[in-house]
Amino acid sequence: MKHEGAPQGPAVPQEAANASAEPGDSFGQYRFGGLSGKLLLMTVLFVMLAEVFIYVPSIANFRNTWLMDRLTTAGVAASVLAETNTIAPRLQEELLRTTGALAIALDQGTQRSLIAMSDVPDEVDMVIDMASVTPWSSIASSFGILTYRGEGVMRVIGAGQMGHTERVDVVLPIALLQKDMLAFSGRILALSLVISVITASLVYITLRALFIRPLRKLTRSMERFAESPEDSSRIMLVSGRRDELGDAEIRLATMEEALSRALQQKQRLADLGLAVSKINHDLRNLLASAQLFLERLEHVPDPTVSRLAPKILATLDRAVGYTQAVMSYGKAQERAPQRRLLALRRVGDDVADVLGLADHDTVRFDNKVPEDLEIDADPEQIFRVLLNLVRNALQALETEKDETLVRRITLEASRDGTCVHVQVTDTGPGIPENIKKALFKAFHSGSKHGGIGLGLAIVAELLKAHGGAIRLDDSKPGTCFCLEVPDRSV
């Protein structure tokens, strides 16, 4: 036998907001294993949980309301019949039929009256006192009634009318309440399913439009870009969304653009290596022929020829080495430096002779390196470093059309302990801001025309092999490159 506590106030049932919805179409190869299918399953799960949380208090409230209705009906009729002091059998039957009760008694404090009674079993399976029910006892009793099996009865005690002191005692079949509770559960389930299907469909379609489609767009963009990363036209177009997906689009487009640019640079490097390898053999033959002609000129009794021929021969030898060096840059690292102690001023004079700066019409070369300054470096590599920097400065100055401009290249150097600091400065227009960040990377050419952007990259690599470094000094007008060449470790 079960006993309950205080009653629960009436509550309006609320329906779940989400329900499962059939997808309008399959999403390619993923079908129900993708995000759409997972979203559908999660929606169904959350709807079922919401319905459980709503159904439990609703069915308990229905039970309490149902019992109070029976007590009120029985109490009103019992009060009227008790006042007449005559209870006809026909009225008793009508009252029992209306309330569905098996027995009705009225307790007026000092007097207890049996109003109506039919066949009442000897045992009562449940006793419910509506004055002492609690929410938890209502829920427990509701599920006890729903799962009850048998033909038992319950005794319900409570106030018959609002504001009256008499109490009504009613014996009811449990199956009668169980039948109405099951019918109410069916109605709640049907209504919940209708609302859930409509709500879940709208939520599902909205989420698919806001998240699933943009994600598939990102995937398709990545697949299309992966087919040909070098093609910049395949970079994703940003939609302009101002949310997390929009930020993902921007970052993806930025990454694709950087990757495409890097692959294009690598392709240029590969093409350069292939081109140099094709012309290297023929160029060597041409330079070798030029060397033979110059060797014959050495025997001509002319002071100018005797002075210039050795320098031209040395220049041709370097040209052959530079052709091979460009190809080596495209395939492997530079050779390790073979260091010697060098007179840096003489190296600067050789660079000026090769570039024709000694008697240049418009550009002046100032070699301010002290006569006694020695540098510990590879002769050919330090020559290439200075040659690249001075040649870049010369090309920048030669593009200037205004004859009033000062065109000067200055080579300076000083020793600080075991490190030699070298500065190559010119009075040109300077380095454009848009290429400063990638100044020492391959194929990032400056403002001069016809350059492929390898000069500064080679300079940086050769200095790094010496344990040194190069940087751009923005504090001076024009362009100033500062070099550090430390002595070799002993």
ABEGO torsion letter per residue (X at the ends): XBBBBBBBBBBBBBBBABBBBBBABBBEAAEAABAAAAAAAAAAAAAAAAAAAAAAAAAAAAAAAAAAAAAAAAAAAAAAAAAAGBBBAAAAAAAAAAAGBABBBBBAGABBBBABBBBBBABBABBBBAAABBAAAAAAAAAAAAABBEABBBBBBBBABBGBABBBBBBBBAAAAAAAAAAAAAAAAAAAAAAAAAAAAAAAAAAAAAAAAAAAAAAAAAAAAAABAABAAABBBBAGBBBAAAAAAAAAAAAAAAAAAAAAAAAAAAAAAAAAAAAAAAAAAAAAAAAAAAAAAAABBBAAAAAAAAAAAAAAAAAAAAAAAAAAAAABBBBBBBBBBBBAAAAAAAAAAAAGAAABAABBBBBABBAABBBBBBAAAAAAAAAAAAAAAAAAAAABABAABBBBBBBBBBBBEABBBBBBBBABAEBBAAAAAAAABBGBBBABBGBAGAAAAAAAAAAAAAGBBBBBBAABBEBBBBBBBBBBBX
